[in-house]
Amino acid sequence: MSLNLNTGSEVRAQCRKGDFTAPTAGQVPGFVQANLVIVPAEFAYDFLLFCQRNPKPCPILEVLDKGSPQTRLIATDADLRTDLPKYRVYESDKIIDEPNNINKYWRDDLVSFLLGCSFTFDRALRENGIPVRHEDEGRNVPMYRTNIPCKSAGVFQGPLVVSMRPMTADFALQASRITGRFPRAHGSPVHLGDPSQIGIGNINRPDYGESVTIHTNEIPVFWACGVTPQAVAVASKIPFLITHSPGHMFVSDWTDNQLEGEEKVR
């Protein structure tokens, strides 16, 4: 779906009206995109600690006040109840709804977290001649649960989720350097090559998103993914949780270069 949108504000306005409900990959390149996680206040500290202990999949961009759906830092005039294309609502380990707004689920005890997203660095890859296959094929990026455990925090425990972009080995090395400049958008890859080494049984059957073509001269390259909290929510059976639907991100007012910086070795 393309509506010739030019800014994050325009994307959010179209989402609010219900006119944009598609994945946001490739939309308004140059603007930071973010994952959304909303938890009851009783779990907010545990989740904050989980993000601190797992900065690759959960790099924090903003945490909102309890009960507030309005961002203060990464966007103006934004309402997290309406300004994403699609959401997921969980009760325990079950998805109970996948609506285009969450007005009827909003509560005064909810705390919202916005986390960095790898869509932010796709523009930098393209500018350096590296293909972004999910954009080229008009698909949602493929994402997979791995056998890599996250560091637990309070009630939160579960597996790392990764996104995948296929490319040649030479491009993979270049992509690692480029994405390492974006530590708050997941940074450099967590794995290159054989997917079975991280517990992925069938690369053509992603757990989230859609499969993409992998050419014979290419290897799969995996980045930590902000869908990790959804897998963790299922594993932890959190009583109530709201997230973005995988690939349907919050598009902010920040530009990509505002997330650039040196990646620290942890």
C-alpha positions in Angstrom: 0.0 0.0 0.0 1.4 3.4 -1.0 -0.3 6.7 -0.3 2.7 8.9 -1.3 3.4 9.8 2.3 6.4 11.9 3.0 6.6 12.3 6.8 6.0 10.3 10.0 3.2 12.7 10.8 1.4 11.9 7.5 1.7 8.1 8.1 0.3 8.5 11.6 -2.6 10.7 10.3 -3.5 8.0 7.7 -3.4 5.3 10.4 -5.6 7.4 12.7 -8.2 7.6 9.9 -8.0 3.9 9.2 -6.7 4.6 5.7 -3.2 3.0 6.2 -3.2 -0.6 7.6 -0.2 -2.1 5.8 3.3 -3.0 7.0 5.5 0.1 7.2 8.7 -1.3 5.6 9.9 1.2 2.9 7.4 3.9 4.0 8.8 7.4 4.4 12.5 6.4 4.3 14.6 8.6 6.5 12.2 8.6 9.5 12.8 6.4 12.6 10.3 3.5 13.0 9.6 2.0 16.4 8.2 -1.2 18.0 5.4 -0.7 20.6 4.9 -2.6 23.8 2.2 -1.6 26.3 2.0 -3.3 29.7 0.0 -2.8 32.9 1.9 -0.6 35.4 2.4 -3.6 37.7 4.7 -5.1 35.1 6.4 -1.9 33.8 9.4 -2.1 36.1 10.1 -5.7 35.1 9.8 -4.8 31.4 12.1 -1.8 31.8 14.6 -4.1 33.5 14.1 -6.7 30.7 15.0 -4.0 28.1 18.0 -2.9 30.0 19.3 -6.5 30.1 18.5 -7.1 26.5 19.4 -4.0 24.6 19.9 -5.6 21.2 16.2 -6.6 20.7 14.8 -4.0 23.0 16.6 -0.6 22.6 14.4 2.0 24.4 13.5 5.2 22.5 10.8 6.5 24.8 8.8 5.4 27.9 5.5 7.2 28.4 3.8 8.2 31.7 1.3 5.7 33.1 -2.1 6.1 31.5 -0.8 8.4 28.7 -0.9 7.5 25.0 0.8 10.7 23.9 4.5 10.7 23.0 6.7 13.5 24.2 10.0 12.8 22.6 10.0 11.0 19.2 6.8 12.5 17.8 4.4 15.4 18.3 0.6 15.1 18.3 0.9 11.3 18.3 -1.6 9.0 20.0 -0.5 5.4 20.4 -4.1 4.2 20.6 -4.7 5.0 16.9 -1.4 5.9 15.1 -0.1 2.5 14.1 -1.5 0.5 11.2 -2.3 -2.6 13.2 -1.9 -3.9 16.8 -1.9 -7.2 18.6 -3.7 -7.7 21.9 -2.7 -10.6 24.1 -4.3 -12.2 27.1 -1.9 -14.7 28.7 -0.3 -16.6 25.8 -3.2 -16.0 23.3 -3.7 -13.3 20.7 -7.3 -12.1 21.3 -7.5 -9.4 18.7 -5.5 -7.7 15.9 -7.3 -4.3 15.6 -6.4 -1.1 13.7 -6.8 0.9 16.9 -6.8 0.1 20.6 -9.3 2.6 21.9 -11.6 0.0 23.5 -8.6 -1.7 25.2 -7.1 1.5 26.7 -6.8 1.6 30.5 -5.4 4.3 32.9 -2.9 1.8 34.3 -1.1 1.1 31.0 2.6 2.1 30.4 3.8 2.3 26.8 7.4 1.6 25.6 8.7 2.5 22.1 11.7 0.5 21.0 14.1 0.8 18.1 13.3 -1.0 14.8 15.6 -2.3 12.1 13.4 -0.7 9.4 15.3 2.5 10.4 18.6 1.3 8.9 17.2 -0.2 5.7 17.6 3.2 3.9 21.3 3.2 4.8 21.7 -0.3 3.4 20.1 0.8 0.2 22.2 3.9 -0.1 25.3 1.7 0.0 24.0 -0.6 -2.8 22.9 -3.4 -0.4 19.5 -5.0 -1.4 16.6 -5.0 1.0 14.7 -8.0 -0.2 11.5 -7.6 1.7 11.1 -4.0 0.2 12.0 -5.2 -3.3 9.4 -8.0 -3.1 6.8 -5.9 -1.4 6.6 -8.2 1.6 6.7 -7.9 5.4 10.2 -8.7 6.7 10.6 -12.4 7.7 11.1 -12.9 11.5 11.9 -16.0 13.5 12.0 -17.3 17.0 15.4 -18.6 17.9 16.9 -20.9 20.5 18.8 -18.0 22.0 17.4 -17.2 25.5 17.0 -13.6 26.5 18.2 -12.5 29.9 15.2 -12.8 32.2 13.8 -9.9 34.4 11.0 -10.5 36.8 8.1 -12.1 35.0 9.7 -11.7 31.6 11.6 -14.6 30.1 11.7 -16.1 26.6 13.5 -16.5 23.3 15.2 -13.9 21.1 13.4 -13.1 17.8 15.4 -12.1 14.8 14.6 -10.5 11.4 16.4 -11.7 8.3 17.8 -10.0 5.2 19.5 -12.2 2.6 22.6 -10.9 0.9 26.0 -12.0 -0.4 28.8 -12.6 2.1 30.6 -9.4 1.0 27.4 -7.3 1.5 26.9 -9.0 4.9 30.2 -7.7 6.1 29.5 -4.2 4.8 26.0 -4.4 6.3 27.4 -5.3 9.7 29.5 -2.1 9.7 26.6 0.1 8.5 24.0 -1.2 10.9 26.5 -1.1 13.8 26.1 2.7 13.5 22.5 2.3 14.7 22.7 0.7 18.2 19.2 2.0 19.0 17.8 0.2 15.9 19.2 -3.2 16.9 22.8 -2.5 15.7 24.9 -5.1 14.0 23.7 -8.6 13.1 23.5 -11.3 15.8 24.1 -14.2 13.4 25.2 -14.8 9.8 24.7 -18.0 7.8 23.3 -21.4 8.9 19.9 -20.7 10.5 19.9 -24.1 12.2 22.7 -22.9 14.5 20.2 -20.5 16.1 17.3 -23.0 16.1 15.5 -22.0 12.9 14.3 -25.2 11.2 12.9 -23.9 8.0 14.1 -20.5 6.7 11.1 -20.4 4.2 8.6 -20.6 7.1 9.1 -17.5 9.3 7.2 -17.3 12.6 6.2 -13.7 11.8 6.1 -11.7 8.5 6.6 -13.3 5.1 9.3 -15.4 3.4 11.5 -13.7 0.8 13.7 -15.1 -2.0 17.2 -16.2 -1.0 19.5 -16.5 -4.1 22.1 -19.3 -4.4 25.0 -16.9 -3.9 23.4 -15.3 -0.7 23.4 -16.1 3.0 20.7 -15.2 5.5 21.8 -12.4 7.9 19.9 -12.0 11.2 19.3 -9.0 13.3 17.8 -8.9 16.8 14.1 -7.9 16.4 11.6 -5.8 18.4 9.0 -8.6 18.1 11.0 -10.4 20.8 8.6 -9.0 23.5 5.7 -10.7 21.8 7.5 -14.1 22.0 8.5 -13.3 25.6 4.9 -12.4 26.4 3.7 -15.8 25.1 6.4 -17.7 27.0 5.8 -15.7 30.2 1.9 -15.8 29.9 1.6 -12.1 30.7 -2.1 -11.5 31.6 -2.5 -8.5 29.3 -0.2 -6.9 26.7 -0.6 -4.8 23.7 2.0 -4.6 20.9 2.2 -3.5 17.3 1.4 -6.2 14.8 4.7 -7.5 13.4 6.0 -5.2 10.7 3.3 -2.6 11.4 5.4 0.0 13.2 5.0 3.4 14.8 6.6 6.0 12.4 8.1 8.9 14.4 9.3 12.4 13.7 12.9 11.6 14.4 15.2 11.1 11.4 17.6 8.2 11.0 20.7 10.2 11.7 19.3 10.9 15.2 19.8 7.2 16.0 23.3 7.0 14.7 26.1 6.4 17.2 28.9 4.1 18.1 27.8 0.6 19.1 29.1 -0.6 22.4 30.4 -4.1 22.9 28.4 -5.8 25.7 
